[in-house]
Amino acid sequence: MVISCAFIVFLGAFSANAQDKRGQVTNLPIPRYVSMKAAEGNVRRGPSLTHRIDWVFKRRGMPLQITAEYGNWRKVQDRDGAGGWVHYALLSGVRTVLIDSELLSVYTNPDPNSQVSAKFESGVVARLGKCSLDWCHISAGGYRGWADKSKLWGVDPSEIRE
């Protein structure tokens, strides 16, 4: 009886974790997207100042994906999957995306038949606004409009933003 109750509790905890993983420090979803707050940020092999610096992120606003948490440290990765541990003070909750298309047309409305308001080159960092299932409102360099979500890195395909 005790064994079967423990097994049922274990299965319930397992299925809850498999569906909705949360950070043990912030209780926020893992993975999730953030951006670089600082102009430079050391990326370390482990979650402390004693760990070796593998490289330095040098782009304010760059979108990053948090994949783990440990104390004041967040394990992040960029669009290419490169990453490591960064101190949380270097990160911001402001959402940005990276243009992941050679030349991305941005429209006045979430409709490819609407007027093109701008074209963004690959690698441009844009601020993320509202998102529907297929479109996101983005802005960069004084230009703004709706972009095909599949051409952006830094937003999940199923993510809806109001």
SVG drawing of the C-alpha trace seen along z (x, -y; Angstrom):
<svg xmlns="http://www.w3.org/2000/svg" viewBox="-3 -56 42 58">
<polyline fill="none" stroke="black" stroke-width="0.4" points="0.0,0.0 2.7,-2.5 4.8,-1.5 1.8,-2.0 1.0,-5.5 4.7,-6.5 4.7,-5.3 1.5,-7.3 3.0,-10.5 6.2,-9.9 4.3,-9.5 2.3,-12.7 5.5,-14.7 7.2,-13.2 4.3,-14.1 4.1,-17.7 7.8,-18.2 7.8,-16.9 5.1,-19.3 6.1,-22.5 9.7,-22.7 10.4,-25.6 13.6,-27.2 14.5,-26.2 15.5,-29.8 13.0,-32.0 10.1,-29.5 9.9,-30.9 9.6,-28.5 12.7,-26.8 13.6,-27.2 12.7,-30.9 14.1,-33.9 15.8,-37.0 18.3,-39.6 21.7,-40.9 21.4,-44.0 25.1,-44.7 27.3,-45.7 29.7,-42.9 29.1,-39.7 31.5,-36.9 30.3,-33.4 31.7,-30.9 32.1,-27.1 30.3,-26.9 28.1,-29.0 30.7,-31.0 33.4,-33.6 36.0,-30.8 35.0,-29.1 37.0,-29.8 35.6,-32.4 35.1,-30.7 34.2,-33.8 32.5,-37.2 29.1,-38.2 29.6,-41.7 26.1,-42.7 23.7,-44.6 20.1,-43.4 21.1,-40.0 18.4,-37.4 19.5,-34.4 17.7,-31.3 17.9,-30.4 18.2,-26.6 19.1,-26.3 19.5,-28.3 21.8,-28.0 21.8,-30.7 22.5,-34.1 23.7,-32.3 21.8,-31.5 22.9,-28.9 22.2,-30.5 22.7,-29.8 22.6,-31.8 21.0,-31.1 24.0,-28.8 23.7,-26.8 26.9,-28.3 26.5,-29.2 27.5,-28.9 26.9,-30.5 26.2,-34.2 25.5,-36.2 21.8,-37.2 22.6,-40.9 23.9,-40.9 20.5,-39.8 17.2,-41.6 13.6,-40.4 13.1,-42.8 12.4,-40.5 14.3,-40.8 14.7,-38.6 17.4,-38.0 16.4,-38.2 17.1,-34.6 16.4,-35.3 18.6,-36.8 16.3,-39.8 13.1,-39.9 10.2,-41.9 8.3,-43.6 4.7,-44.5 2.3,-47.2 -0.2,-44.4 0.1,-40.7 -0.6,-39.9 1.9,-39.2 -0.4,-41.2 -0.1,-44.4 2.4,-47.1 6.1,-46.4 7.2,-48.9 10.9,-47.9 13.3,-45.1 15.7,-43.8 19.0,-42.0 20.0,-38.7 21.5,-39.3 19.6,-42.4 18.4,-42.5 14.8,-43.7 12.6,-44.4 9.7,-42.0 6.2,-43.1 2.9,-41.3 2.8,-37.8 0.1,-35.7 0.6,-32.1 2.3,-33.1 3.3,-36.8 5.2,-39.0 5.3,-42.8 9.0,-43.9 10.9,-47.2 14.5,-48.2 16.3,-51.3 13.2,-53.4 11.3,-50.9 8.5,-48.6 6.0,-46.2 4.8,-42.6 7.2,-39.8 6.8,-36.1 7.5,-34.4 9.3,-31.5 12.0,-33.9 12.8,-35.1 15.1,-33.5 14.1,-34.3 10.4,-33.5 8.9,-30.0 6.7,-28.9 3.6,-28.4 4.2,-31.6 1.4,-34.2 2.2,-37.7 -0.4,-40.3"/>
</svg>
